[in-house]
Amino acid sequence: MYRTVFCIVIFVSLLILYSCAPVESRTTELDHNMAAPKIIGFKITESSTIEFIFSKEVIASSSSFEITPHLGDIYCEMNDRSVFVRFSEEQSPGKEYFIKGRVKDGHGNSLSFSKTFFGFNPRIPGILINEFATANSTNHQEKIELFITKGGNMAGVVYYAGCGCINDQELIFPPFEVVAGEYIVIHTRPQGIPEEIDETGAKDVSGGRGATPYARDFWVRGGRGLSTNNGAITIFSSPGGTLLDAVLYSNRTSSSDVRYRGFGSTNMLHRAECIAEKNGWFFEGDQITPEDCINPSLSTATRSINRNSKSDDTNTKYDWHIVPTGGHTFGRVNSDAVHNP
C-alpha cells in the first residue's frame, strides 16, 4: 500500500512539474510553428536581385515567383529567413514592377503575396530639402525646394509628406538626369491644369502658379498642400528605400499634450520617431520632442523656411531660418536674411 501511495505522489508531482514549467514555452513554440510566415522586410539589393525577409525560415523555388514586366529567367536562393529572387535581365531604373510569390515553412504553412517596386537605381543623386513653405495664399501655394548636391538620376526617388510608412502625399520621380547645383521645386497644391508640366527636360516649359524658370517644376497630382504647423517632409531613394533627407517642423511643445509627447497625434509622433531612428533628424534630450523641430509659426506663403545660402546641413533645426516677407527664393540660391518680428 505504501509503495502504491508513493508512486501516486511521484506521478502527481511529475505531472505538476511538467504541466507548470514548460507550458508557456511549449505553447509559444506551437503557436510559432502553426503561424504562417510574414514578410518583415524587402530590399532591392542590386539591378538583378531583390530580397524578401520573412518572420521565419521558408521554402521557395524559382516557380514560386512571377514578375511583370518580364525580367527573363527567375532564380531563387534562400539564406536563413531571407529569400533572394534573381533575374537574368537587369531592372530599368525607376520602372514600376509587380511581383507575385508564394512560400511555405517547414510545417506546411504557406503565404501568398504580391508587391509593387521600382527598378534599382545605381546612381541616386545627393539631395537636400533646401526651402519650403507650409502656408498658402491666392498666388503662392505650399511648395518644397530640393537642392542637388551630387549629380545622378532621379529614377524612383520619392518625396513624402510624412515618413514613408505613414504619409499624406507622395511623388515618385521618373528617370531624368540632374547635376550638382540644380534645383527641383515640388508643388504640393496644384490646380490640376494642363500647363502644370513635370519638367524632366527643359526648365521653362511648365506653367501654373508658382512655376519657376530657374528650376525643374514637379506637381503632386491631386495634392492638397502641406500641414501648416505640424509635419514632416522626407526624400527616399525609392519607396521602401534609404532616407536621403528629412525635415521636421512643429509649433507645439512637450506640454501641448501628454499622450502624444506634445506632437498632437499618433501619426505625427510616429513620423518624428521614425525619422529620428533613421538619423534623419537629431534631437537634444533622451527622446525627440516638438522643441527639437523647426517652429514655423512666423512663416507665411512668401516668408519661407530656408537653409542658409551655403545649404549647410546638420540634420537639426539650427540649419533653418525664416526669411523676411517676400524673401522666398524657390529655384535660386537661398537668402541669408532673417525675419525679425
RAVEN-V187932 format. One record per run of one state. SS is the DSSP state (2 for helix, 1 for strand, 0 for the rest). FROM is the first residue (numbers start at 0). TO is the last residue. If there is no record, write none. Layout:
SS:FROM:TO ; SS:FROM:TO
This chain:
0:0:0 ; 2:1:20 ; 0:21:21 ; 2:22:33 ; 0:34:37 ; 1:38:45 ; 0:46:47 ; 1:48:53 ; 0:54:57 ; 1:58:58 ; 0:59:60 ; 2:61:63 ; 1:64:67 ; 0:68:72 ; 1:73:78 ; 0:79:80 ; 1:81:86 ; 0:87:94 ; 1:95:103 ; 0:104:108 ; 1:109:117 ; 0:118:124 ; 1:125:132 ; 0:133:141 ; 1:142:149 ; 0:150:150 ; 1:151:152 ; 0:153:156 ; 1:157:161 ; 0:162:165 ; 1:166:171 ; 0:172:175 ; 1:176:177 ; 0:178:181 ; 1:182:186 ; 0:187:214 ; 1:215:218 ; 0:219:228 ; 1:229:235 ; 0:236:241 ; 1:242:249 ; 0:250:264 ; 2:265:276 ; 0:277:288 ; 2:289:291 ; 0:292:292 ; 1:293:293 ; 0:294:303 ; 1:304:305 ; 0:306:315 ; 2:316:318 ; 0:319:319 ; 1:320:321 ; 0:322:340
